[in-house]
Amino acid sequence: MATVEYLHIAKTYPNGTRALEDLNLSVEDGEMMVLVGPSGCGKSTALRLLAGLDPSSGGELRIDGRRVNECAPQHRNIAMVFQNYALYPHMTVRRNLEFPLRMMKLPGPERSRRIEETSRMLGISDLLERRPRQLSGGQRQRVAMGRALVRKPRVFLMDEPLSNLDMKLRTRIRSEIAGLQKRLGITTIYVTHDQVEAMTLGDRIAVLKDGRLQQCGPPQELYDQPANTFVGAFLGNPGMNIFHAWAGSGTAALQLAGGSWQIPLGPLLRRKPKLAQYVGHPLLAGLRPEAFSPWQTPAAAVLIESVESLGHERLVHFVPPGATPGAKSETLVARLPGPQAEQPGQHIELGFDTGQLHLFTHEGDAIV
Ligand code: ADP
């Protein structure tokens, strides 16, 4: 059990790539922290630095309050599971699990006890005499986790551990990992580029972009109150619609998407007092697909571009009247309940819940 702290951590690789800049992140004891962001944003680097596989270029790493920057990897007591499992192909499952225990120089009976305990916990007791090639993807994944857990590490690091599995198995193992992590109470940092995995697994999630932390907090908080347009658009499938807005000083109304919708400024200013500083400036607005509905005001006659029917709901891609048809950046998407009811080319009235409107500066920072 342990806490983990990244304090002003930076990493520049020898070729000049700046993978992390001034990362500050604290992981609590027993917490599942998910690092999420697009490929190349520095997630794996953050794990590798903590595991001691690469040195940081600046800042301090602490485990349980103690600086570990100079501590050799084997003394950090951290276990890591990668996406390519890295099981020893010529060894049985039992020997794979035993390997780290031999490295720790544990006596035979203790090794056997831990192997029995871990394999029971992961439901792989009947696979102990098989070799990795005789296992399914899901079973291999469990063995890889077992090999990490059998050491009873202080911190557990997982780097995209499910990316080699098919969709159904991913969902199942994801919930197994969540249950196991809670049961064992091991401080865990989990890396993924998949926002669904992040939302469902994390006690808290940390969103990274270009080596910089964008926001960190409980999943629902980030979903409901994104700190910037990147986080808003990254979380959710589809993500938040981001489009132009303008709070005209003379009109006392907020104009959205080229005037497609207008809402009175007064109530908005009461809800978001900082908006007053941005009257007369170009802004960005954000609406989640589920914020739209045909029965709400303000309403606008929008042009349907396409509809994706998912059976119980549909994703309606549309262009608001003030926008240019065909301009990709001006196409918005609404999530409406029920089967497809509209055709491309048709106009429908579409409004939204003003309580769910997000506003951002032109640079993309949330206005609260
Ligand atoms: P992620 O895990 O989010 O996909 P990484 O941490 O692997 O991102 O990489 C962050 C950035 O650092 C990327 O631009 C990547 O190309 C670069 N990078 C990663 N490892 C090395 C390395 N050993 N040498 C040089 N650049 C690297």
Residues whose N, C-alpha, C, O or C-beta is under 5 A from the ligand:
A	BS01	ADP	Y13 N15 T17 A19 P38 S39 G40 C41 G42 K43 S44 T45
